[in-house]
Amino acid sequence: MKLLIPGPVMTRAEVRAALAHDFAPWDRDFYPIYAGIRERLLPIAGVGTDTHASLPLQGSGHFVVEAAIRTFVPRGGKILVPMTGGYATRLARLARACGREVVSLPVGESERADPRAVASLLAADPAIGHLAFVYSETSTGVVHDAAAISTAARVAGRRVIIDAVSAFGALPLDLAAMPEVDAVLFTANKCLEAVPGLAFAIAPKARLIGRAGAAESWCLDLADIYAHAEKFGAGSFRFTPPAQVLYAFLAALEIFAAEGGPAARLARYQANLRVLYEGVQAIGLTPYLPLPLQGPIVMNVLAPDDPRWDLLSFVELLKQRGFLISNFYDTALPSFRVGLIGALGTEDYRAAVAAMDDALDALGIRKRKAV
Ligand SMILES: *Cc1c(COP(=O)(O)O)cnc(C)c1O
């Protein structure tokens, strides 16, 4: 079965094979593996160990989003969130649940967050200390202009948290040119194409030093993770790490480097997008977004305006043909979501379009255009 979903993504056989190695995480053989992973991640964000630290956290992406909010935004602090879609809504919910006050900037589902709107909201409310935004909005498929949005906060003298969970490893990121960023957040199982279970933050060391405890949570304290690593060595973990998952992640990072890093990965995902975008149009379907707005991470396709359309039946028919897509709607207008990331190439997307064509015929759908 090919998973056409934005995480957990398809992995290569080498990555899954690496899971077969058992490790004692406190053993000397494991330390360099873990320390090496931490170091390898920094150049992907355009920085090195001189200025930044990479901080692993067991769990999924939400855990590290909450950890970053707790670590860097003071309790009761105000945080501006451009409401770009489902993942921005989740970010805002996490912030409120931690007792932070969210100021929302409404953004339409098919538009990019406007850096000028960010600037004017920040200018209007000096109590907003942080801006937090989603780089690639995994619900709509829109990629936002992270550099421009972040610059608006820098100019206003505010700090920034970037949810780059579905962007990191493919979309450009140069933290060396973004001193306003407190944390960029990602996981192992999206564009880095490893198995789920690990989340990460990359943060400036200067912002981590002396901050341990401010999170009011031992588990979700990025500054405590940093302080521990400084005290006991870069290869030590505070609690039992998912050792096999870390080793599989190292295998995925080696494949990532051999493929050519973020630029090569982005090119592969863009090629997947082209095949899918043109392919669904060729079989009479309508993409949710116009091409200039469509990012290379996920793509939504509008549901056909035919009474026989039924998402779950379509998903089942596609499964019988070897492809799995998301089985829920994540946009205002009903649309089915197809991931473009993972260990997949254009031949997979050509076959997926043929399977969609076939599945629509099997459903007896005559009108494939959207309303
Ligand atoms: C996947 C994702 C997350 C985290 O989701 P988890 O299910 O907790 O791993 C957060 N933000 C974005 C933009 C994502 O795509």
The ligand as an ORCA input file, in Angstrom:
! r2SCAN-3c Opt
* xyz 0 1
  C       1.898     17.123     11.291
  C       1.907     18.522     11.767
  C       1.996     18.866     13.136
  C       2.126     17.861     14.221
  O       1.252     16.826     14.168
  P       1.464     15.519     15.039
  O       0.306     14.688     14.639
  O       1.409     15.925     16.470
  O       2.808     14.968     14.673
  C       2.049     20.180     13.478
  N       2.004     21.148     12.544
  C       1.936     20.869     11.236
  C       1.927     21.996     10.269
  C       1.884     19.554     10.805
  O       1.825     19.269      9.495
*
